[in-house]
Amino acid sequence: MGSFASDELIGTWVTGWSSGRGYENRHEGRVHAALRHDTIGDWEYVVCEPTNEELVAIAGTLSKHPARRLTAFVNDPVAFVEAARTAGLSLQQTDEVLMVTAMDEQDVEDPRSPDGFAIQTERDGTNAYVSVHLEEDPSIVVASGHVAVVDDYAVFDRIITSPDFRRRGLGSLVMRALAALALEHAVSEGLLIATVDGQELYKYLGWTTLGNMVTVEAAQN
């Protein structure tokens, strides 16, 4: 595994992330994009270590389309935020990271449902979904997640545990179940975006950080 993300790797992540969320996606040179119809209702651009020239060009597009955003994967988020502000962009989010793991080091055994819970899995081509339900009321989902296979990568997304059910190992349970489903395919590495809250769990499960994820938008006049 490399020490930092590459254009190709980011393109792979965008493809897998978009697949699970039903986003249309594009890849034009170094600029990847996903149509986030369910949130901002417009395109989000994704670039690995954008240059100042690229920032200026993208800032011009965002000023004409204020709903659009730019997500950058960078080694130095402080320097990037400064450059983005110089280009006329404002900070939207800077607390998530891109993480990677070797899939052959992941637990491949289908986990058993813990007492009081039931696990459901769903496959749809190269996408797979896992949800954990209350055994006494299957309509209540307490944890869930998704994985998409893109070439030899498994892209994990939306690993969620309801606040009232955290610290019970359900997040780890979902990750193990997703890893088992992903390894039905010839995958070698896993990718995911981790929030501050999730980073310790993923480190515990053997994931390492590749870079910082920073999202910016057009500065409001």
C-alpha positions as CSV (number, residue, x, y, z in Angstrom):
1,M,0.0,0.0,0.0
2,G,1.2,3.5,-0.8
3,S,1.9,6.2,1.7
4,F,-0.6,8.6,0.2
5,A,-3.5,8.7,-2.2
6,S,-3.1,9.0,-6.0
7,D,-5.4,10.3,-8.7
8,E,-6.2,6.7,-9.7
9,L,-7.0,5.7,-6.2
10,I,-9.3,8.7,-5.6
11,G,-11.1,7.8,-8.9
12,T,-11.6,4.3,-7.6
13,W,-13.0,5.6,-4.3
14,V,-15.4,8.0,-6.1
15,T,-16.6,5.1,-8.3
16,G,-17.3,2.9,-5.3
17,W,-18.8,5.6,-3.1
18,S,-21.1,6.8,-6.0
19,S,-22.2,3.2,-6.8
20,G,-23.5,2.6,-3.3
21,R,-25.3,5.9,-3.1
22,G,-26.8,5.9,-6.6
23,Y,-24.8,8.9,-7.8
24,E,-23.9,9.6,-11.4
25,N,-20.1,10.1,-11.6
26,R,-17.6,11.4,-14.0
27,H,-13.9,11.2,-14.4
28,E,-12.2,14.0,-16.5
29,G,-8.4,13.9,-16.1
30,R,-7.5,14.6,-12.5
31,V,-11.0,15.9,-11.7
32,H,-13.6,13.3,-10.5
33,A,-17.2,14.3,-9.8
34,A,-20.4,12.9,-8.3
35,L,-23.9,14.2,-8.7
36,R,-25.1,14.4,-5.1
37,H,-28.8,14.5,-5.9
38,D,-29.8,13.7,-2.4
39,T,-27.9,16.4,-0.5
40,I,-26.6,19.4,-2.4
41,G,-28.5,18.6,-5.5
42,D,-25.5,19.3,-7.7
43,W,-22.0,18.1,-8.5
44,E,-19.2,17.6,-6.0
45,Y,-15.8,17.7,-7.5
46,V,-13.1,15.5,-6.0
47,V,-9.3,16.1,-6.6
48,C,-6.1,14.7,-5.1
49,E,-3.7,17.4,-4.1
50,P,-5.1,20.2,-6.4
51,T,-2.6,22.7,-7.7
52,N,-3.2,26.5,-7.2
53,E,-4.1,26.7,-10.9
54,E,-6.7,23.9,-10.5
55,L,-8.1,25.7,-7.4
56,V,-8.6,28.9,-9.2
57,A,-10.3,27.2,-12.1
58,I,-12.6,25.2,-9.8
59,A,-13.3,28.3,-7.7
60,G,-14.5,30.0,-10.9
61,T,-16.9,27.2,-11.5
62,L,-18.2,27.1,-7.9
63,S,-18.8,30.9,-8.0
64,K,-21.2,30.3,-11.0
65,H,-22.8,27.2,-9.3
66,P,-22.8,28.0,-5.6
67,A,-24.4,24.6,-4.6
68,R,-21.4,22.7,-5.9
69,R,-18.5,21.8,-3.7
70,L,-14.9,20.6,-4.0
71,T,-13.5,17.8,-1.9
72,A,-9.7,17.6,-1.9
73,F,-7.5,14.8,-0.5
74,V,-4.3,16.4,0.8
75,N,-1.3,15.7,3.0
76,D,-1.3,19.2,4.5
77,P,-4.8,20.4,5.2
78,V,-3.7,23.7,6.7
79,A,-1.7,24.7,3.6
80,F,-4.6,23.6,1.4
81,V,-7.2,25.6,3.3
82,E,-5.0,28.7,3.0
83,A,-4.6,28.2,-0.7
84,A,-8.3,27.6,-1.1
85,R,-9.2,30.8,0.7
86,T,-6.7,32.7,-1.5
87,A,-8.6,31.3,-4.5
88,G,-11.9,32.5,-3.2
89,L,-13.2,29.4,-1.5
90,S,-14.4,28.9,2.1
91,L,-14.0,25.9,4.4
92,Q,-17.0,23.5,4.6
93,Q,-15.5,20.4,6.4
94,T,-12.0,19.2,7.4
95,D,-12.4,16.5,10.0
96,E,-12.4,13.3,7.9
97,V,-9.6,11.1,6.5
98,L,-9.1,8.5,3.8
99,M,-8.1,5.1,5.2
100,V,-6.8,1.9,3.6
101,T,-6.3,-1.7,4.7
102,A,-5.0,-4.9,3.2
103,M,-8.1,-7.1,2.8
104,D,-6.2,-10.3,3.4
105,E,-5.7,-9.2,6.9
106,Q,-9.4,-8.6,7.6
107,D,-11.6,-11.1,9.5
108,V,-13.3,-13.1,6.7
109,E,-15.6,-15.2,8.9
110,D,-19.3,-14.3,8.8
111,P,-20.0,-13.0,12.2
112,R,-22.8,-14.4,14.2
113,S,-25.7,-12.3,15.4
114,P,-25.2,-11.2,19.0
115,D,-28.0,-11.9,21.5
116,G,-31.0,-9.7,20.9
117,F,-30.0,-8.7,17.3
118,A,-30.3,-10.1,13.8
119,I,-28.1,-9.4,10.8
120,Q,-29.4,-9.0,7.3
121,T,-27.3,-9.0,4.2
122,E,-28.2,-8.0,0.6
123,R,-26.1,-8.4,-2.6
124,D,-26.6,-6.4,-5.7
125,G,-23.9,-7.2,-8.3
126,T,-20.7,-5.6,-6.9
127,N,-22.6,-3.9,-4.1
128,A,-23.4,-5.4,-0.7
129,Y,-25.4,-4.1,2.2
130,V,-25.4,-5.2,5.9
131,S,-27.9,-4.1,8.5
132,V,-28.3,-5.1,12.2
133,H,-31.9,-5.1,13.5
134,L,-33.4,-5.5,16.9
135,E,-34.5,-9.2,17.2
136,E,-37.7,-8.1,19.0
137,D,-38.6,-5.5,16.4
138,P,-36.9,-6.2,13.0
139,S,-38.1,-2.8,11.7
140,I,-35.6,-1.0,13.9
141,V,-32.1,-0.8,12.3
142,V,-29.4,-0.2,14.9
143,A,-26.3,-0.4,12.6
144,S,-25.6,-0.7,8.9
145,G,-23.1,-0.3,6.2
146,H,-22.3,-0.8,2.5
147,V,-19.4,-2.0,0.4
148,A,-18.8,-1.7,-3.3
149,V,-16.2,-3.7,-5.3
150,V,-14.2,-1.7,-7.9
151,D,-11.5,-3.6,-9.6
152,D,-9.5,-5.1,-6.8
153,Y,-10.7,-2.5,-4.2
154,A,-13.5,-2.8,-1.7
155,V,-14.9,0.7,-1.0
156,F,-16.7,0.8,2.4
157,D,-19.3,3.5,3.1
158,R,-22.1,4.7,5.4
159,I,-20.9,2.6,8.4
160,I,-23.5,3.8,10.9
161,T,-24.5,2.8,14.5
162,S,-27.4,4.4,16.2
163,P,-26.3,6.6,19.2
164,D,-28.2,4.4,21.7
165,F,-26.5,1.3,20.6
166,R,-22.8,2.4,20.4
167,R,-20.0,0.8,22.4
168,R,-21.5,-2.7,21.9
169,G,-19.3,-3.9,19.1
170,L,-22.0,-3.4,16.4
171,G,-19.7,-1.2,14.2
172,S,-17.1,-3.9,14.2
173,L,-19.7,-6.5,13.5
174,V,-20.9,-4.6,10.4
175,M,-17.3,-4.2,9.2
176,R,-16.6,-7.9,9.5
177,A,-19.8,-8.8,7.7
178,L,-19.0,-6.4,4.9
179,A,-15.4,-7.7,4.6
180,A,-16.7,-11.2,4.3
181,L,-19.0,-10.1,1.5
182,A,-16.3,-8.1,-0.3
183,L,-13.9,-11.1,-0.1
184,E,-16.3,-13.1,-2.2
185,H,-14.6,-11.0,-5.0
186,A,-10.9,-10.8,-5.8
187,V,-10.2,-7.7,-3.7
188,S,-6.8,-6.8,-2.3
189,E,-7.3,-3.5,-0.5
190,G,-10.1,-1.7,1.3
191,L,-10.9,2.1,1.2
192,L,-13.1,4.2,3.4
193,I,-13.7,7.7,4.6
194,A,-13.6,7.9,8.4
195,T,-15.1,10.6,10.7
196,V,-13.3,11.6,13.9
197,D,-15.6,9.3,15.8
198,G,-14.9,6.3,13.5
199,Q,-11.1,6.6,13.2
200,E,-10.2,4.8,16.4
201,L,-12.5,1.8,15.5
202,Y,-10.9,1.5,12.0
203,K,-7.4,1.7,13.5
204,Y,-8.3,-1.1,15.9
205,L,-9.5,-3.1,12.9
206,G,-6.2,-2.6,11.1
207,W,-6.8,0.4,8.9
208,T,-4.2,3.1,8.3
209,T,-4.7,6.8,7.3
210,L,-3.7,7.8,3.7
211,G,-4.6,11.5,3.8
212,N,-6.9,14.2,4.9
213,M,-10.2,15.0,3.3
214,V,-11.2,18.7,3.1
215,T,-14.3,20.1,1.5
216,V,-14.6,23.7,0.4
217,E,-17.3,25.8,-1.3
218,A,-17.6,29.2,-3.0
219,A,-17.1,32.0,-0.5
220,Q,-20.2,33.9,0.4
221,N,-20.1,37.5,-0.6
